Each structure stands twice: as structure tokens, then as C-alpha cells.
Amino acid sequence: MNKFKKFSLLLVLLCFLLVGCSSNSSSDVNKEIKFADAGWDSVKFHSAVAGTILQELYGYTWSEVTASTPVAHQGLMSGEIDVMMESWTQNIPTYPEDVKAGKLQELGVNFDDNYQGIYVPRYVIEGDEKRGIESSAPDLVNVWDLKKYPDVFRDDEDPSKGRIYGAIPGWEIDNIMHKKYLHYGLDENFVYFRPGSEAALATAITSAYEKGLPVAAYYWEPTWLLGKYDMVLLQDEPYDPALFLEGQTECPSVVVTVCSSNDFAKENPEAVSFLSKYKTSSALTSEALAYMQDNEADYETTAKWFIQEHSELLTEWLSPEDAEKVLSSISGNEGISLDSLYTFPVNFNLNLESIDAAFNSLSIKLGWFFGGIKGFLNTFVGSINSLLNFIPWFAFIALVFILTYYTNKSIKSSIIYCVFLFLIGGLGLWSLMLETLSIVIASVIISLILGFPIGVLISTSDKLDRIIRPLLDTMQTMPVFVYLIPAMIFFGLGKPPAVIATTVYSIVPMIRLTNHGIRQIDKEIIEASIAFGSTKLQSLIKVQIPQALPTIMTGVNQTLMMAMSMVVTTSMIGASGLGMEVLLSVNRVEIGRGLVSGSAVVIIAIILDRITQGFVKKSEVKRHE
């Protein structure tokens, strides 16, 4: 026992010693640098290059803060983000004024030789003999030529028009591209579709390209996508500064700068000296991104490869001695450090690319199947939306009054709900509200059609319940964004994938509570019904389900609430409605717009909750009668 105590004491002292050594070794570190991660590959790559050099040369540690471009810009000004390696100046409306006012520091220009605009696959114009693709738009040269080909770039939700994928909501270029769309009269036979996020836009382009389908979309370089796929930038009128902001000319090369917060610039002169000299090009960035894609490398590995491959850049950024020090360090001459004690010793290198390839291959091979579902969902959601739009606004509000009064028997509450609905219309959000409701209603209907019988089936078998329960637990705890990925791959962007993702997310409470409601019924009641001659099916329909109705209605209520929460998230994959308004307000840091659109979502959720809760209470009353 004494030996054990001595050993334990020795172990504790050793731990304190290691912690002390670790803290002493880290005392030389100025601080952790927080780089802005705006979501695309090139900015992550440049952050990794700069972070690696600063870590090896000056002992900095570094991390990344994920935020959209406007939010990252705001973070720089507030000091919550230290450095942004790619500030796309023309996508930030207030950038010149903010720099001039001294709200942040512009350290230098990273690159200024990039291009952006409307791209189409080359096979759309020239065909691709190897893939067996014929040219579908041989005369497509300029942006305005798109007007001749709406049938080629057909919109899934409105087949009478074509679809142009616009820029990311919240970017300044999105406003410019939309003005261009209007300037050339493309609104007559095209839909300007906002994808919701950079990942959604990239998925739309890659999915179409892999399937050999036409696609016209805004994009920019340097990106791995334009490095991997043969895309053609449609020509436009020559650049004119006076007309560009109105969307009437081609996009100029954007000056992409390296910026820092004021506090970081004051406190870290050696880092600022390096970052001020940091300059690359679109070609170099594309080369690095292509290496990363081809070798399935992470950003830090790619950064180290890039530094060694283009060591001449180090002599431009650093003194010869510092350049040699960095090269020697990343070449593996690092020795053993205490950091290894805090690094997990095993790293399983899973081949995630093969999983992505399998999903993409499945989406292509079963395109006819997913296309059929997508067409059905487009028709289903479109029909619901048309029905809601057919109802006059005053009739809609009157219907809500009747439903809320019928379920809650409170005139005061019903009037308040109607006043809130009127406010939504008065704020110009009525049509967006109906779009959101159409997605919610479609998702809930599908969830009820599928979830109710599954719940009934599970209630009849303990073995099946044990099998399904872990699956339901996984579905309910899975991060909501994960549902967007397969929905995008198999169903593209827009309302169909939004319905699929919302249904998968919201179906769980319907299954759980249907199963729970039937299982909690007293066995004596079931046995009595069978004793009086009922079959198992008759007992289920006429006894068990009516007895379980309050619990089942609670499941309906929870399904509806989860659908409301998910439908806002689906704006990231191009689902229009109030969710897109919320996303725009977040990306543009427009607090007022966010409060208004967010409040509209809350109002709808409260009204739907009160109506369904009222039906739950009525079902409980009927059960006890």
C-alpha cells in the first residue's frame, strides 16, 4: 500500500513538472493568432501557409474562426479575429471606408489576378466526344446569349424558365450579378437562383458537370473547382468603373488583400512585417489547391509542400536567415518536444474521398430515380404554394382566427395572432412566409404518412423496437447540417432537397411518440377488446390508436416544430422563403433585417404550436369522456 502511495505521489509530481515545463516553453509564444475562415479552400490554404511560417519562425500558435466574409470583416474590426488572408474587397461594401477610418489594417495585397463571372462547362458550347455529349448551346459566347437558351439550362422548380446560379447571399457581387441578370433581360426567361452557401454552389456545379448536364453559374478563381473542371467564362462588355456596379460590364480582377485587426498590428510587429510582404497569385494558389485535391492532403500538409516547392517566395517574404530556418524546420529537423505528450499518437487515415465518390456515383447511376422524386416534390410543394397564394390575405388571417379560437377558446389570443400575421404582411414578408409554410406543410405531411405507420409497426414488436431505437437516437442527435449534404448530392438545390432534409430531421418524434403512445395503453383494455371478439387489427384501429391519440398528437406538434426549425437551416441549400432572409441578414450583418425575418419565423412557429397544442388538449378530453 505504501509503495502504491509513493508511486501515486511520484506520478502527480511528474504531471506538475510536465505542466510547468509546458507552460514555461509556451511563455515565449506571444499569443494564438486567430485567422478568418470564410469557408472556401484558398483562404484556408493561405492561413495554413502564414500560420505555419509564423509558428516555425516566431513560435506562434494559430487557429481559425469560421465566419462568412461580412462577419469575418466585422470580427477584424472588433478584434475577435486577428488576420484575414483573403479580403475580397469588392465583396465588402464598406471596405474602403472602414480602412480609411482606421477600423482595421490593410497589410498588403495577396493577389489581384483573379477572375469572376458567369461560367458554363465547355461541353455545353463545344460538346465532348469522349463523354458522348453533344453541344447544346453552340453560339453561347456572351452573358446576354443565355437568353436564347432557357430550355438548355432549365429550372427544376419552374420548367418554363432557365436557371442561373447567382453569387453567395450577402456578398456585394451578388447584388451586381443580379443587376446584370436584370440589365440583359434574363429575368424574362431565367430564374436567378441564390444557392445559399459556397458549398451548395460548388455542389450544384460539380453534380451537373459529373452528370454531363448544362449549368450556368457565378464562380470565381482561384478555386480547385475551376482547376479541376473545364469551364468557360462568358464574355461581357469591357470593364467600366462607372457601369460595373450596375452590372453592365465584365467583372474586373478583385484586389484580394491581407488584413489584420488594429490590436494585432500594434502588438505583433514581427508578424505584421512578414504578412505585409506576403504576396502570391491566382496561378500559384490554384496549383496548391490542385495538389491538395489530387493528393487528398489537408491544408497544413499542402502549406508545407507549397513552401518547399516555392521556396523562392520565402526570400521575398523573409530575410535569408529566417527563410532557411523555416525550410529546415518544416523539412523534419524539429526534434522531440513536449507537445508530443498532448498529441494523440494514432491517426487513422480514412479514405473519405472514396465515400464522396460512392455517393456521387450513386447519384449519377440512380439519377432517374432521384429525378422522379425531385419532380414529384417540386409539383407537391408548388401545388401547396399555389393553394396558399390563391387564398386572399384576409381570408388566410380569418382562417387562422377560426382555428386558434376553435382550439384554444380565447378571442384575445386569436386576435393577437391575427395582428402578428398582419404585421408579417405589412413588412413585405407575406409571400416569403407562404413559401416557408409550403415547405413545412409538405415535410410534415410526408413525415406523418411515413412516421405514423412506422411507429405503429414498431409498437407491435419489442425486437424491432430495440433495432430501430439506436437509429432514431442517431437521427435525433445528428447535427442538422449533416442532413443537407446527401440532400444536395441526390436532389440538387432548392425546395426538393429542403423537403427531404426537413422530413428526415422531423420524422423522429412522430415515430417515437406513436410507438410510445400505443405501448403505454393498459394491457387490460387491449385484452378486453380482444375478449369481446375484436381482431388484432380492429383492436389497433378502434381501441389502441384512439387511446394513444393525445400522445400521437404531441408527436405531430413536435414534428411541426422541428420542421419549422429545420426549414430555416435549409436556406443554405437554396430553399427560398423566410430562411433565406435570415441567411442574408447574417451574411450581411444586417441586424434589423435579421430581427424582422427571425421574428416572422417565431410568429409562425408560435401560431402552429398553439393550434396543434389545442388539438392535443381536445384529444385528451375526448379520451376521458
Beta strands, then each sheet from edge to edge (+ up, - down):
strand 1: 32-37
strand 2: 61-66
strand 3: 83-88
strand 4: 105-111
strand 5: 116-121
strand 6: 162-165
strand 7: 190-193
strand 8: 217-220
strand 9: 231-233
strand 10: 256-260
sheet 1: 1+ 2+
sheet 2: 3+ 10- 4+
sheet 3: 8+ 5- 9+
sheet 4: 6+ 7+
end
